[in-house]
Amino acid sequence: MTDLSLTPAGKTVVATVGGEVIAESAIAQVLKEGAYAPMYYFPKADVRMDALTPSTKSTLCPHKGTANYWTVSAGGRTAEDAAWAYETPPAGLEAMAGHIAFYPFVAKVEEK
């Protein structure tokens, strides 16, 4: 397995698209994976699901499982397959279940 760690962010995390808030959570998770930039995962309950439309895209990561995608529409932008979730992550990453992440070139994600 690659070097993965999933921990609570410890702060409120906000994701915006085109200046519009699409997610805000005090209980987001942060995934650190090798040399990649940290990625924030928001509980679905803290995501504006009305801004997301399910996609038919899915991908398989040997370390995290199958990701399902959504198209994001907010702030005057529409970005296909810009949000994803691992609904059934493997052992050690169970806290990712029910959480959604956003590509950083679409959503601006900041700790507050």
Residue pairs with C-beta under 8 A, 6 or more apart in sequence:
1 63
2 33
2 34
2 63
3 32
3 33
3 34
4 31
4 32
4 33
4 34
4 63
4 64
4 92
4 93
5 31
5 32
6 29
6 30
6 31
6 32
6 41
6 92
6 93
6 95
6 96
7 29
7 30
7 32
8 27
8 28
8 29
8 30
9 25
9 27
9 28
9 29
9 30
9 40
9 111
11 26
11 111
11 112
12 24
12 25
12 26
12 111
12 112
13 23
13 24
13 25
13 28
13 40
13 42
13 109
13 110
13 111
13 112
14 21
14 23
14 24
14 109
14 110
14 112
15 21
15 22
15 23
15 24
15 40
15 42
15 102
15 107
15 108
15 109
16 22
16 75
16 107
16 108
17 51
17 72
17 74
17 75
17 77
17 79
17 102
17 106
17 107
17 108
18 74
18 75
18 76
18 77
19 75
20 51
20 74
20 75
21 48
22 47
22 48
22 51
22 52
22 72
22 74
22 102
22 107
23 42
23 46
23 47
23 48
23 100
23 102
23 107
24 42
24 46
25 42
25 43
25 46
27 43
27 46
28 40
28 41
28 42
28 43
28 46
28 99
29 40
29 41
29 95
29 96
29 99
30 38
30 39
30 40
30 41
31 38
31 39
31 40
31 41
31 93
31 96
31 101
32 38
33 39
33 63
37 104
39 101
40 101
40 102
40 109
41 85
41 96
41 99
41 100
41 101
42 99
42 100
42 101
43 98
43 99
44 85
44 98
44 99
44 100
47 83
47 100
48 74
51 72
51 73
51 74
52 70
52 71
52 72
52 73
52 83
52 100
53 70
53 71
53 73
54 68
54 69
54 70
55 68
55 69
55 70
55 71
55 80
55 81
57 68
57 69
57 81
58 66
58 67
58 68
58 69
59 66
59 67
59 69
59 84
60 66
60 67
61 67
61 86
63 90
64 86
64 89
64 90
64 93
64 96
65 86
65 88
65 89
65 90
66 86
66 87
66 88
67 84
67 85
67 86
68 84
68 85
68 87
69 81
69 82
69 83
69 84
70 81
70 82
70 83
70 84
70 100
71 78
71 79
71 80
71 81
71 82
71 83
72 78
72 79
72 82
72 83
72 102
72 106
72 107
73 79
77 106
79 103
79 106
82 102
82 103
82 106
82 107
83 100
83 101
83 102
83 103
83 106
83 107
84 100
84 101
85 96
85 98
85 99
85 100
85 101
86 93
86 96
86 97
86 99
87 97
87 98
88 97
89 96
89 97
102 109
